[in-house]
Amino acid sequence: MEIKEVGVEKNIVTKEFIFDRNEIEIAERRVANELNRKYTVEGFRKGKVPLSIFKMRFGKDFYDVFVYEKLVDMIYESVKNEPNLLLIPEIVKKEISSEKAIITVNLHKKPVANIDFSKIKVRVANKEQVLDNYVDLRLKSLQEEHAVLEPKEGPAEYNDLVRAKISVTNNDSGKVLIDGNEDEFVLYEDDERPIIKNLVGHKKGEVVEYDRNFENQGTENNMPSYHYKIEILEVYKRNLPEITDDFVKTSLAEMHLETVEQLKEKFKEEGEKIYEKEIKGSIREQIQTALSLATDLFISDKTIDYAVKLIVANMKEENKYADFVKKYESEEKAIEALKEYYVNELKKETAIDKVAKENNIERKVSEQELEEYAVLLAPYWGISVERAKVLVKEKPEVRSEVEEMIFIDKVLDKISEFVEKEIVDVNSGKEGEESEKNEEG
């Protein structure tokens, strides 16, 4: 087989694969052997049909279809180690006879990416504000947990606690959905639930009744209606303790702290760990979202068209294409959506590979990294940490997926060193004027 490079267009290298008579004869014999296994011909024993009979039986298709397939197999075998192949080789032209064959192939290589980090800006919550808010929230939670309840004869007010017996009946069917279940409610002013609003102003021993329609559970003309009957069993005034040094030493003795300042410092340390984890995740997500907009590819439109053609063929094979097209006004718009999606994903993938190569970030990960990631994934998978560790280490497909996640996270963390970070005021909802920009790299 002779191979000639006949053209280059951006990321596409076009080659001619030329087969001589000897190679075509080899392909003919392979075709004959295969056809003998599949077909029987009247007058011949199975498996003993001569090559000439198959040539006569299939005519032009013998070369254009069967021999062609064998020659393509040889082409695929010859390019399997071709560096940086993006897609399977694309056959663009073929000329096949019993004497000679020329098959022209487009080899679509991975495109070169150019990343402009100045186009990526990530928003970062003001750390000091976040930590102050976290400490305040933890202190308020402590007050709530240690609230002293004082029985109250007067009407329930906001911030009181009410113990009540609840019954709920469907107005249309008469079916009882809740039959005298007891529950407790803290009457927070910002709680918009109707049950909270209806409890305010009522005393112990009173019965509150009201109807409620649920629009999201029915049609416009048939909205389910429910009757609520609430018997107030007890009303309590909640006395919240003051967080003092004495409170810390007595009520929080298990924490082994002496002062409120020590307690605040402990909560701040907790908050800082949460902040760093959450901010790192947020930055990664923002970079991934912006990466395609910041990346240009040196890629031929022919590659994009060919890739989408392969995607469509695969979708049709899985009977998914018709349903996909229905989501758009026309097949043309569906194809454009596929192109846009493919290019965006390719930009991300190519950019990540480029940054990894330039910064010596390997895909291989350590056993410790796998275990640490398994700990993070366990809650999402709904399994124990130990089970997650076993899955990650012993299931090849799971291990491969997690290794890829870790690799991408490492690359995104490296990119975060090069992008502008805009500090956001979390209390007012307005962006702070302070910004941080790392000019390295």
N, C-alpha and C positions, 0 to 999 in steps of 0.2 A: 504494500500500500504506500503510495506516494502522497505526501501532504504538502500543499502549497498555500502560503499566506497570500491572499489576493486583495485584502483591503482592511483598513482600520477606520472606524467612525466612533470617536469618543471612547466608550467602554466596550465596543463591539469589535472583535477580531473575526474577519471572514476568511475561511479556509476552504480549499478544494481537497477532497479525499478521492484519489484516483486509484481504481482497482484494475489490475491486469487480468488477462484470460485465466491464469492459474488460480487467482483468488476467487474469480467468479465461479470456476468449476467447483472449488471447495464449497462455496455457498450453495451451488446447485445440488451437490450431494447431500448437504445438510437438509435442504428443503425436501428432497426426495425421501430421505429417512423419516422426516417428520410427517410428511403426507402419507407415507405407508403405514404409520401408526394410527392415523386418523381416518383414512378412507379405504374402502374396498372398491375395486374396479372389476366389472364382469369379465370373466375369462382369465383372471389372474388370481393366484393364491394371495391371501392377505399378507402384506409385508414384502411381496415379491414383484410389485408393479415397477417396470423399467422407468427410468428418468424420462425417456422420450415420450412415453404415454402421458405422463403428467404435463409435459410441455404442450402436447397436442390438446389435452383436456382443458387446461387453463388459459392457453393462448398467451396474449400479451400480459395478462395478470401474473403469469408465472414469474416474469422478471420485475414488473412494476410493483407487485405486491409482495410475493414470497421471497424472491432473491433480495429485493430491496430491504426487507426487514432484517435479513441476515447481515447485510452489509452495514446497516445502521447499528446493529449490535456490535460489529467490529469497530465502528467509529466511537461508540460510547465507551468501549473497553480501552481504546487508545487515548481518550481524553479524561479518563477517570482521575488521573493524577495532575490534570491541568491546574495550575495555581489560580486561586481567586475566582473560580467559576461561580456565578450568581444563580444561573438557571440551567436546566438541562439544555443541551445543544439544540439549536433550532435549524431544521432542514429548510433551506430556502429554494433549492433547485436540485433536480436529479436527471441524469441521462444514463439509462441502463440498457445494455444489450448483451448478447452472449459473448462478446469479445472484450468489451470494456465498459467501465462505469465511472461516472464523475458525479459526486454528490457534494453540493456546496452547502456549507454549514456556517451559521453565525454562532460564535462563542461569546455569550454575554458575561463579561467580567464584572466583579464588584466595582462600583463606581468610586472615584476619589471624592472625598468630602472636604469641604471648607467650612469651618465653624467660626462664627463671629460671636464671641462671648459677650461683647458689648450689647448685643440684642437681648440678652437674658438679664432680667431684673427680678429678684425674689423679695418677697415681703416677709419681714421678721418681726414678731411681736416684741414690744419693749420688755426686756427681761426684768428690770426692776419693778415695773408695774405689775407684770404677771406674778412675780414672787410675792409682792405686797398683797395682791388680791388673794393669792393662794393662802397666805398666812391668815388673813382676815377670815376667809371661808372656813379654815380649819378651827379657828378660835370660836366662830359662831356655831360650828358643828358640835364642839365640846359643850358649849352652853346648852344647846338643844338636848344633847345626850344626858346632861345632868340637871335638866329642868326639874324643879320641885312642883308637884301638882297639888293644888289647893281646891277642894270641892267648892262649887259656886252655886248659889241659889238664884242669882240674877240671870238675865239673858246672856247668851253666848256672844262674845265679841271677837274681833280679829285677834289672832295669836292665842286664843284659848284652844283647849283640846276638848272635843266632844266624843263621847261614846254613845253609839246609836244602834238601833235594830232596824234593818232595811228589808223592805219587801218590794218586789218589782213585778208588775203584771202587764201582759200585752193587752192593750185596749181592744184590739180587733178580735183576737181569739179567746181572750180570757185566761190564757195560759200563764201560770205563775212561774216566773223565771228565777226569782230569788225569794226565798220564804223565811223571813225573819233572821237573816244572818247578822251577827254583831260585828261591828267594825269601829275603828277609831279614826278621827280626822283632826288634824291641826288646821285651824282656820287662817291660813296665810292670805293676806290681802291680794296678792298677785295671782292667786289660784283662781282661774276662771271657770272651774267646773260648777255646773248648776247646783250640785249637792252642797257645795261649800257656801254658795251665795244664799241658799235656802235655809241653811242652819243658823246663819248669823241673825241675832235678835230673838231667838227662841230659848225657852227655859227647859230645865229638867222636867220630864213628865209630859211635855207637849208633843203633839203629833203633827208633823209637817207633811203635806201632800201636794204633789204637782205632777203635771204631764210633760212629757218630752218627746219630740219627734226627731227621728234620725234620717236626715236627707240622704246621706251617703249609703244607706242600707236599702233603699227602695227606688222606685221610679218617681217621676214628678207628681203623678196622680195617685201614687200608692206608697206614701211614706209611713213606715212603721211608727206607731205611737205607743208609748209605755207610761204606765201610771206608777209613780214612786210614792211609797208610804214610809216615812222616817219617824220612828219613835225615839225621842231623846232620853237616853238612860241616865247620863251624867254629863255635867259641864264642869270643866276644871280650868282654873286660872293657872297659867304656866309661869312660875317665877324662875327667871333665868339667873343663874349665879354670876357674880362678877369674877372675871378671871384675874385673880391676885396671886401673889407669891404663896400665900397660905393655901389657896385652892390647889395650886400646882403641887405643893408638898403633901397635902392630905388626900385630895380626891384623885390625884394622878400619881400616887406613890409608886406604882409599878413602872413608871417611866424614869424614876431615879433622878429627878430634876429638882432644883431648888427655887428657881425664879421664873417669872413670866418671860424675861428676856431669853433665858435658856430654852424655854418652850418655843418661843418664836424662832430662835435660831435653828432648832431641830426641825420645825415645820419648813423653814426656808431651805434647809438642806434637802428635805424630801421634795419640795417643789422644784428645786434646781435640777434634780435627777429627772423628774418628769418633764420639765421644760426642755432640757437638752435632748431627750429622746423624741419628744413631739416636734420640736423645731427641726431636728435632723430629718425626720420623716416628711415634714411639710416642705422643706427645701428640696428634698429629692423629688417629690411629686411636682413641684413648680418647675424644676429644671426639665423633667421629662416632658411636661406639657409644652414648654417653650422651645425644646431642643430642635424640633423640626423647623420652626420659624427662623432659627438662628443658623441653620445648616443649608448649604448649597451643594448640589451633587453634579458632578461632571458625568452626565448620563444621557444616553440617546433616547429619543421618544420611542424608537423601535423596541427598546428593552422594556419600557413601560407597557407598551401595547402587547408585547409577547407575554409578559408576566400576567397581565389581566386575562389574556386569552387562556392561559393555563389555569388560572383561578376559576374562570367561568366553566371550563371543561370539568374541573373537579366538582364544582357545585352542581352541574347537570348530572354527573355520575351519581351524586348523593341525593338527587331529586330535591335540591334546595334552591335552585336558580329561579324557578318560576315564582316562588314565594318572595324571594329577595326583590325581584323586579316589581312586584305588586306594591312595594313600599314607596315607589317613585312614580312620577307622572308618565315616564316612558322608559323604554329599555336604554335609550341613549343616555338619559340622566342617571340610570342605575350604573351604567358602565363608567361614567364620569366619576361617580361616587367611589367606585372600586379603585379607579386610578388614583384619586386623591388619597384614599386610605393607604393604598400600597406605597405611594411615594412618601407619605408622612412616616409610615413605619420603617421604610428603608432608610430614610434620613436619620431617624433615631438609632437604628441598628448600626449604620455605617459610622455615625458620629461617635457612638460608644466604643466601637472597635478601634477607631483612630485614637481617641484619648487613651484607651488602654494600652495600645502599642507605644504611643509616645511617652507614657509614664510607667512602662514596665509592669502593668497590672495583669497578673495571670488569672486564667479561669480556674485553675486548680485551687482548692480550698483545703484547709486543715480539718482534722476530725473535731477539734475544739470549736471551730467556726460553725461546723454543721450542728453540733450539739447546742450551741448558743442560739442558733436560728430555729432549731426545733422547739426550744423553750418558747420562743416568740410565736411560732405557728400553732402550737398545741391548742390554745383557746379558740382560734379561728376554725380549726379542724374539729373541735368538739371532742377531743380525746386527751388522755393524760400526757404529761410531759414525757414519761418513760416510753409510752407507746409511740409518741411522735419521734423520739430519738431512734427507736428501732426502725420505724418506717423510712426515715431519712437515710439511715446507714445501710439497710438491707434491701430496699426496693430500688433497683437501678433507675427506673423512670422518675421516681420521687427524688432520689439523690441528684439526678441530673438537673431537674427543675430547680431544686433548692440551690445547687451550686451556681446556676445561672442567675438566680435572684441575688445571691451574695456578691457575685462578680459585678452585676449592674449597680448594686448599691455602692460598691467600692469606687466605681467609675464616676457615679453621680457625686459622691463625696469629694472626689478630686476636682470635678468641674466646679463645685461650690466654692473652691478657692479662687476661681477666676472671675466670678460674676459679681455684679453689684447687689448689695443687700440694703434694702430700704427699711428703716425702723418704723414700725407702726404703733401709734398711740392706741392702746387697747381700751383705755377708759373713755376717751371722747369719740373713738371711732374714726378719728382723723389721722392722716399720716403725719408722723413727726418729721421735722426738718432734718433731723440727723440722719446721715447715711454713711455706709461703710463700703469702701471699694478697695479691693485688693488688686494691685496692679501687677503682681508677680505673673510671670509666664506670658 
